[in-house]
Amino acid sequence: MKTLLTFITILLPITLNAQDMNGTYKEGIDSITFTKNRVAFSVKGNDGLGVVFIGEGTYEMLDNYILINTDEYSGKKTRIEMKPSEKKDTIQVQIFDENGYSLKGIRAEFLNKKNKPIGLSVTNEHGIVLYGANPKITGIKVVDLLYDKATFDFEEDTDYTVHLVKNRVLEDKTVVFKVIDKSDEKLTMKLLSTDFDKKNPSVSHLNKLDKKTKATIDRARSFEKPLY
């Protein structure tokens, strides 16, 4: 009998942690939706800068952690268009938002074959960067705090038009939440990482991540199912 009780005591938390979640939970503009073994989310980052991360994929629970393995995002994403260059000695990159408005002040980095920046510039009032051609350039990275990021290969004699979406789209990333409390109607948790780089992580790895981020992540998000 004592052995049976011990077994039940060990099994119970595992069973509770393995329960599938279902439905949509919201906190302000943040949201997370569970459907069977898949999840979609739109959440602000922890840096206070207003960056919103969005993605979707499969998820699993390890102890009190939710790991989301993002795959291809089905919503609006950043697009890159190519055309023959207008000036043979100049690289032109023009950047618009998803509604077709030019974006001023967006950073464009020009990368070498080691993916290291060897030059940079920012877009003008027409959303354009003009940069001198350089045979060492093999890639271009476009980045801004509030918009998506884009990194793409550079081809000679080619101009680029980039349509950036407002939010940061996460694909092929591991997103980690720590669950503080959960019920059918409420889900309280912390966002620990939007790009966890451990393959086949263990609870020990996740505990170390939690400990490492405690000094900078002090806000638990209280998601609730909306009342319709």
N, C-alpha and C positions, 0 to 999 in steps of 0.2 A: 504493500500500500504506500509506504514511504517513497519507494522507487517510482511508483506511478505519479504521485504528487509532484515529485521532483521533475519528472518528464513533462508534465502539464505546465509547470511553472516556467520551464525553459521554452516550451513550444508556444505559449500564449503570446508573448511579445512579437515573436516571428510572424505568427498568424495575423496579428493586428497590423503590423507593418506591411504585410503583403496584400492587404485589402486593396482592391482596385478603387480608384477614385472615379467619379463620374460627374459631368456637368461643368458649368462655368462659374468661376469665382472671380470677384472683382474687388479692387481697392482703388478708388478714384478712377484715373484713366488706365490703370494697370489691369490686366486680366490674364487668366490662365484657364484653359478649357481642356478637360480630360474626356476622351471618347474611346472606350475600350482600352487598348494598349497604346493609344496615341495621345499626344498633347500638343496644343498650340498656345503660344504666349506672346504678350506684349507688355514689357515691363521697363521702367526707368532704371538706369544704372545707379550705382552707389556713390558716384562722384559729385552729385549735386549739380551737374552741368546741364541736366535735362535730356541727355542722350537716352533714346528709347530703343531697346533691343527687341527684335521680333524673330520668331522662328517656329518651327514645328518638327515633330519627329516622334520616335518611340521613347518610352521611359521605363525606368526600373527603380525599385526602392531597395536601398541597402541600409539596414537599421533605420535611422530617422532622417535619411538623406534621399532626395529625389534626384536622379541623374537623367537628364534629357539628352538623347543623342539626335541632334538635328540632322535632317536630310534636306532635300530640295524644297525650297519654299514655294508655295503655290500662289502667293499674292503678288503684288507689284514689286518688281525688283529693278535694280540698276541695269541700264542697257548701254551698250557701247556700239557706236556705228563708225565705219571706216570709209574713207574715200581717198582717191589720189590727191597728193599734196598740191597746194596752189603755188608754194615756193619750195624749190628743191633744197635750199640750204637752211630751211626753217621748219621746226616741228610746231604744228598748231593743234592745240587741244581746246575745244569749246565745251562748256559745262552748263547744263540746264537742270532745273528741278523736274519732278515728274509731271508738272503741269505746263512745261514748256517755257518757263521764265528763266532768263539767264541768271547765273549765280556769281556774284562778285566776292572776291576774297577767298576763294577755294584754293587750297594748296595742291600743287602738282609737283611730285618728286620724280626725277629721272634717274633710273637705276642701271647699274652695270650688271655683268653676268653673275656676280655674287649676290645680287639683289640688294646691293648697298646704294644709297643715294649719292650721286655725283653732281647733282645740281637740283635747284628748285626754283619755283616761281609761283605767283598767285594770279588768279584771274582778274581781269579788268572789269569795268562796268558792263561790258558786253559778254562777260563770262568766258573770255578768251585768254589763253596763255600762248605766247610766241616764244620759242626757245631755239637757240642755234643748234643745228644738226651736229651730232657728235658720234663717231663710229663706235664709241664705247657704250653707248646707250642701248640696252636690250629690253628695258621694260619701263612702264610708267605707273606710278601710284597716285591716285587722287584721294584726298582725305580731308575731312572737316569734322568738327566736334559734333554737330547736330545732324549730319547727313550720313548716308552709307559710305563705305569705303570701296574703292575699286582698284585692283592691280591687274595689269594686262601686258602682254608681250608687245614690244615695239617693232614695227616693220618700217624700213626705209621708204621714203617717198609716200608717206601715208599721213593724212590728217585724221583726227579723232573727234567725235562728238559723244559726250558722256551725259546720260540722263540719270541723275542721282535721285534716289528716293529719300524721303525725309528721315526715315528710321534706319537703324543699323541692322541689316539682315544677317542672321547667323545660320550658316550652312556648314555641315560637316564639323560641328563643334560639340563639345560636351559641356552642358550647362548644369550647374549644381545648386540646388536649394537645400537648406536644412529645415526640416519640419519641427516647429516648436510645439504646435498643438493642431489637432484636426478633428473634425466631426463631419456629419453629413452636410452641414450648412456653413461651416467656417473652416478656414485653413490659414494658420499663422506660421510664417516661415521667413527665413532670410535668404537672399540671393548671395551665394558665396563666390561663384565664378561663372563667367560667360565663355570661358575657353580653358577648361581643365585639361591638362595635357598628359595625364596618366592613362596608360592603356591597362585595361582590366583592373580598375582601382579596387582597393579593399576598404573596409570600414576604417582601418588604421590610417590609410592615406587621407580619407575624408576627415577624420578627426584632426589630423595635422593641418589640413586646409582650414578647418574651422578655427583652430587655435591661432593660426597665422593671421587670419583676417579679423579676429576679434577687436583689435585695436582700431581698425578703420571701418568696420561694419557694425554699427550699434543699433540699427533699426530693424525691427521685425515687421513684416508686412502682414496686415490682418485682412485677408481676402474673405469675402462673404458671397454666398449665392444671392443674386438680386431677387427681390420679391416682385412678381409680375401680377 
